[in-house]
Amino acid sequence: MASKKGSSFLDGAAGLLGRTEIIAALLVVNLVLNGLVLTELQAFSPGDAAAEAQPQAQAQPQAQPQAQPQPTTAVSADDDPVKGDENAPITIIEFSDFECPYCGRFYTETLPQLEANYINTGKVKLVYRDFPLGFHASAKPAAMAAECADDQNKFWEYHDMLFENMNDWKSRGSDAFKDYASELGLNTATFNSCIDANTHSGEVDKDTADGAAAGVSGTPAFFINGVRIVGAQPYAVFQQAIESILAG
């Protein structure tokens, strides 16, 4: 009897030990699997994904077009239209073409910010000079029309109307120019005579010659206290140049 009981006890102990080992093994497997899952979750956690994306997002502005440092160029403002305080410490001279889509982009995307932050606060004045490109057939007539509007102190209003209605006046020509003058309340007889006589052809040509002499070959082109910026650059490029000058 004692022998059988001893044998049963040993068999039971062995069975218990076997189950313990199995349970322990399962626990180990479970821990390993949990560890793998945790590792996978960490590898794709939003925090890390954001951290990995952050350098890319920070680098992206560097991909934006940047104005390269340029030597100062002496450029005359001539007697062309000025937006802002005549005594502003910074002068931006813009050479532009009313038919140029990049000039239109500057008008819609960058100029409003420059007006709000610098022109309306008396820090910057903007001078507009004509540089109609030869392959834009309607650009010089538009420039002459704006000069005719300037004769009646409505240049900037006419400037805005030209940029906002490019497709209209490109197709309708002088009829559109005359309609805009009427809409702005100009003396239409005087304006129409100015248009029909090409009164300001020489003025537009002089602006173009002055721009070419300063190195302008495309539009828009800008000189910020003589420092050249080429193309429809983002507002940040102008801001950096202006702030650098203001800082002395």
Sequence and secondary structure as in RCSB ss.txt:
>XXXX:A:sequence
MASKKGSSFLDGAAGLLGRTEIIAALLVVNLVLNGLVLTELQAFSPGDAAAEAQPQAQAQPQAQPQAQPQPTTAV
SADDDPVKGDENAPITIIEFSDFECPYCGRFYTETLPQLEANYINTGKVKLVYRDFPLGFHASAKPAAMAAECAD
DQNKFWEYHDMLFENMNDWKSRGSDAFKDYASELGLNTATFNSCIDANTHSGEVDKDTADGAAAGVSGTPAFFIN
GVRIVGAQPYAVFQQAIESILAG
>XXXX:A:secstr
 HHHHHHHHHHHHHHHHHHHHHHHHHHHHHHHHHHHHHHHHHHT HHHHHHHHHHHHHHHHHHS       B   
  TT  EES TT SEEEEEEE TT HHHHHIIIIIHHHHIIIIITTTSEEEEEEE   TT TTHHHHHHHHHHHH
TTT HHHHHHHHHHTHHHHHHHTHHHHHHHHHHTT  HHHHHHHHHTTTTHHHHHHHHHHHHHTT  SSSEEEET
TEEEESS  HHHHHHHHHHHHT 
